[in-house]
Amino acid sequence: MGLTRVLIVDDSAFMRHALGRLLNEAPTLEVVGAACNGVEGLRMASELHPDVITLDVEMPVLDGLGMLKRLMVETPTRVVMLSSRTTYNAKVTLDALEFGAIDFVPKPSGSLSIDIGRVGEELVGKIEAAAGMTEAAFLRHRQVAAMNLMLAGAHTPEAAHERHAATDTLAARLKATAATGHATREPRSGSRVAAQRLVVIAASTGGPMALHSVIKGLPAHLGAAVVIVQHMPPGFTASLASRLDSAGELRCSEATSEDVLIEDETLVAPGDRHMLSSRTGHIQLAHLPTVNGVRPAADVTLQSVAPIWKEHLLCVVLTGMGWDAREGARAVKQHGGTVIAQDAATSTIYGMPAAVAEAGLADRILPLGKVAAAIAAWCRGEELERWGDEPAAHHDQRFSDGQRLAS
């Protein structure tokens, strides 16, 4: 396998130089060009045909979100976003994930990060994972992104050209609401009931889009509390929770140490904190060392709740790099719980669900489109046989080398 060819798009000359040196030091990568804005980035993408593009969010002439929208229409390419840790950039970065970016890396100290080397290992890993996606997986990813673009009114080249100036309608709306935060729904009428069943969903690369699909498909009266552990840094998880709150019927918020597991409500583990639960369902947030290289880690959450919830616990492992949630799924099984893993065909990166499936821990391996219905069925107490897909024992583990390397 040859080197992964990378195009850097960033308005800062320093950042272009620093990123170029950092990425060229990786034995698997080769920087083939560097562009100073989205317009130049589009031209160079068309001319150079890179395997992966690193794309800054804030740029003059044409910003990162604007370039991404046109790129997915004109020259579809795997993209890893580089984002500053601000409320506005977190919202725009999550837009980028909806519109076709594979993953993102937050700059450690703002737009001009002289210490970009601090995230060098993470950036290289995510570029390699993006490059390792199979063509089939990338095609499916683009199809979902195209649908999102269509819903946003940018599904044609003409429409896309009109929408990506720095004053892009969607970006402007996000910027206007950044200071006040996402609008919340009216308080639910009636009493809140302590959960008797618990669903824990783990995800990483490709997770935001997958989570949107799952949460959108869940009924308002699920009959269980839902906990989401998505690998994301601080700030970004709050924006994710806001989006999921709007996506479906269940109330969704970023977890705090004041929260309790409540039926028909969803909590998202906050970035940079492991999320645990006491026997009374009270949430505990801990700044303990990283586990599997991440914080929050699904293994920590699952190993915390498995001995408490036992057969009333469902673990769902969605797309993502690495093997986080494997040992947690093992704990779930040991205590009588149930495990679902997303299948290879619908995973952006078949790493986390593959680790669970290969360990023989999945009761069911399902395409993304069937996960929400399976969760709802489990909450109703239905048997696995009614879920309509092959049991894990029949799972074909011959997934591609590209996706395997990404894990």
SVG drawing of the C-alpha trace seen along z (x, -y; Angstrom):
<svg xmlns="http://www.w3.org/2000/svg" viewBox="-49 -37 59 56">
<polyline fill="none" stroke="black" stroke-width="0.4" points="0.0,0.0 1.4,-3.4 1.5,-6.6 -1.7,-8.4 -1.7,-11.7 -2.9,-14.6 -3.9,-18.1 -3.8,-20.8 -6.3,-23.7 -5.8,-26.4 -5.6,-30.2 -2.6,-30.5 0.8,-30.2 2.3,-29.1 -0.4,-26.3 0.2,-25.1 3.9,-24.9 3.5,-23.2 1.0,-20.7 3.1,-19.9 6.1,-19.1 4.1,-17.1 2.3,-15.0 5.3,-14.4 7.1,-12.9 4.5,-10.2 5.8,-7.2 2.4,-6.5 1.5,-10.1 2.7,-12.4 1.6,-16.1 0.9,-16.8 -0.2,-20.4 -1.4,-23.3 -4.2,-25.8 -4.9,-29.1 -8.7,-29.1 -11.6,-27.1 -11.5,-28.3 -7.9,-27.4 -8.6,-24.1 -11.3,-23.1 -8.9,-23.9 -6.1,-21.9 -8.4,-19.0 -9.5,-18.8 -6.0,-18.9 -4.2,-16.8 -6.8,-14.2 -5.6,-13.7 -6.7,-10.7 -7.5,-12.9 -8.0,-16.7 -7.4,-18.4 -9.8,-21.3 -9.8,-24.4 -13.2,-25.7 -12.5,-29.5 -11.0,-30.9 -11.6,-34.0 -13.0,-33.9 -14.6,-30.5 -14.7,-28.9 -14.4,-25.2 -18.1,-24.4 -18.6,-26.1 -15.7,-24.3 -16.9,-21.0 -20.4,-21.4 -18.9,-22.0 -16.3,-19.4 -18.8,-16.6 -20.7,-17.6 -17.7,-18.4 -14.7,-16.3 -15.8,-13.9 -12.8,-13.4 -12.3,-12.1 -12.1,-15.1 -10.8,-15.5 -11.8,-18.9 -9.5,-21.0 -11.6,-23.1 -10.9,-25.6 -12.6,-24.9 -15.3,-27.5 -19.1,-27.1 -19.5,-28.4 -16.8,-26.2 -18.2,-23.2 -21.6,-23.7 -20.1,-24.3 -17.9,-21.2 -20.9,-19.1 -22.5,-20.5 -19.4,-19.4 -19.8,-15.9 -23.4,-15.9 -22.3,-17.2 -19.6,-14.7 -16.5,-15.1 -15.3,-11.8 -13.9,-13.1 -12.4,-16.2 -9.5,-17.2 -9.8,-20.2 -6.8,-22.6 -5.2,-22.6 -5.0,-26.4 -7.2,-28.2 -7.0,-29.0 -3.3,-29.6 -2.0,-26.7 1.7,-26.8 1.5,-23.6 -0.3,-21.7 2.1,-18.8 0.1,-18.0 -2.6,-16.5 -0.3,-15.1 -0.8,-11.5 -4.6,-11.9 -4.6,-13.7 -2.4,-11.2 -4.6,-8.3 -7.7,-10.0 -6.2,-10.7 -5.2,-7.1 -8.6,-5.9 -10.3,-8.1 -7.9,-6.8 -8.6,-3.2 -12.4,-3.5 -13.4,-1.2 -14.9,-2.8 -18.2,-1.2 -18.2,-2.7 -17.2,-6.1 -20.0,-5.9 -22.6,-5.2 -21.2,-8.0 -21.5,-10.4 -25.0,-9.3 -26.1,-10.2 -24.2,-13.5 -25.9,-14.2 -29.3,-13.7 -28.3,-16.1 -27.2,-18.6 -30.5,-18.2 -32.4,-18.8 -30.3,-21.9 -31.1,-23.1 -27.7,-22.6 -28.1,-19.5 -27.2,-20.9 -23.9,-22.5 -25.8,-25.8 -27.3,-25.8 -24.1,-24.9 -22.2,-27.7 -24.8,-30.2 -24.6,-29.0 -21.0,-28.9 -19.8,-32.4 -18.7,-33.2 -22.3,-34.5 -23.7,-31.0 -27.3,-30.9 -26.8,-27.9 -23.4,-29.1 -24.9,-32.5 -27.8,-31.0 -25.4,-28.9 -23.2,-31.9 -26.2,-34.0 -27.3,-31.3 -23.8,-30.5 -23.9,-33.0 -27.3,-32.0 -27.0,-28.2 -29.4,-25.9 -33.1,-26.5 -34.6,-23.9 -38.1,-22.4 -40.8,-23.2 -40.6,-21.1 -42.4,-17.8 -45.8,-17.6 -46.3,-14.9 -43.9,-13.4 -40.5,-12.1 -40.1,-8.4 -36.9,-6.7 -35.8,-4.3 -36.2,-0.5 -34.3,0.3 -31.1,-1.3 -29.7,-1.6 -26.0,-2.6 -24.9,-3.6 -21.2,-3.8 -19.8,-5.5 -16.7,-7.2 -15.8,-8.0 -19.0,-8.4 -21.0,-8.4 -22.8,-11.8 -24.6,-10.8 -25.3,-7.3 -26.6,-8.6 -28.9,-11.0 -30.4,-8.1 -30.9,-6.0 -32.3,-8.7 -34.6,-9.9 -36.1,-6.4 -36.8,-5.9 -40.4,-6.4 -41.3,-9.1 -42.3,-6.5 -39.3,-4.2 -39.6,-2.8 -35.9,-3.2 -33.2,-5.7 -30.6,-6.2 -26.9,-7.0 -24.6,-8.0 -20.8,-7.8 -19.5,-9.5 -15.7,-10.2 -15.6,-14.0 -13.8,-16.7 -15.4,-19.3 -17.9,-21.7 -18.6,-19.4 -20.6,-17.0 -22.9,-19.9 -23.6,-20.7 -24.1,-17.1 -26.7,-16.8 -28.5,-19.8 -28.8,-18.3 -30.0,-15.0 -32.5,-16.8 -34.0,-18.2 -33.6,-15.0 -36.1,-12.8 -38.8,-12.5 -36.7,-11.8 -35.3,-14.7 -31.5,-14.8 -29.0,-16.8 -25.3,-16.7 -25.0,-14.9 -24.1,-16.7 -23.3,-15.4 -26.9,-16.5 -28.6,-14.1 -30.4,-10.9 -31.3,-8.2 -34.9,-8.9 -37.2,-6.9 -37.5,-8.4 -34.6,-10.8 -31.2,-10.7 -27.9,-11.8 -24.7,-12.4 -21.4,-11.9 -19.5,-15.2 -16.2,-15.5 -13.1,-14.9 -15.1,-13.1 -15.8,-9.5 -19.5,-8.9 -20.5,-6.4 -23.7,-5.7 -24.5,-4.8 -26.9,-2.1 -29.6,-4.8 -29.1,-6.0 -27.3,-9.2 -24.7,-10.2 -21.1,-10.6 -18.5,-12.4 -14.9,-11.6 -11.7,-13.1 -9.8,-9.8 -7.0,-8.8 -8.0,-8.0 -9.1,-4.4 -8.4,-3.1 -6.9,-6.5 -10.2,-8.3 -12.2,-10.2 -15.1,-9.6 -14.7,-5.8 -17.6,-3.5 -15.8,-0.7 -15.8,-2.8 -19.5,-3.5 -20.5,0.0 -18.4,1.6 -20.0,-0.8 -23.6,0.0 -23.4,3.7 -23.4,5.1 -26.3,2.8 -28.7,3.1 -27.9,6.7 -30.5,8.2 -32.2,4.7 -29.2,3.3 -28.8,3.1 -25.4,2.1 -25.4,0.8 -22.0,0.4 -21.9,-1.8 -19.3,-2.9 -15.9,-4.0 -12.1,-3.5 -10.5,-1.2 -11.9,1.3 -13.6,-0.9 -16.8,0.9 -15.4,4.4 -14.6,5.0 -17.7,3.1 -19.8,5.4 -18.1,8.4 -19.2,7.1 -22.7,6.6 -22.9,10.2 -21.4,11.5 -24.2,9.9 -27.0,11.1 -27.4,8.0 -27.8,7.8 -25.4,6.5 -26.1,5.2 -23.3,4.2 -23.6,2.2 -22.7,4.3 -19.7,3.7 -21.8,2.6 -23.2,-0.4 -20.3,-1.4 -18.2,-4.4 -15.3,-2.7 -15.8,0.9 -13.5,0.9 -15.5,0.8 -18.4,3.0 -16.0,5.4 -14.1,5.8 -17.3,6.7 -18.4,9.1 -15.1,10.8 -15.0,11.4 -18.4,13.2 -20.1,10.7 -22.9,9.5 -26.3,11.0 -27.3,9.3 -25.3,7.6 -27.6,5.2 -27.5,2.5 -27.8,-1.0 -31.3,-1.3 -32.6,1.5 -30.9,0.4 -33.6,-1.9 -36.4,0.6 -34.3,3.3 -33.8,1.0 -37.5,0.3 -38.3,4.0 -35.9,4.8 -37.5,2.1 -40.8,3.8 -39.4,7.1 -39.5,8.8 -37.3,11.8 -34.2,11.4 -35.7,13.7 -38.3,11.0 -35.7,8.5 -35.5,9.8 -31.8,10.1 -29.2,12.8 -27.9,13.6 -24.3,12.9 -23.4,16.6 -24.0,16.2 -22.0,13.0 -19.6,12.9 -16.3,11.5 -14.6,11.1 -14.8,7.3 -12.3,5.4 -8.6,4.9 -9.1,1.1 -11.8,1.0 -9.8,3.5 -6.7,1.3 -8.8,-1.6 -9.6,0.2"/>
</svg>
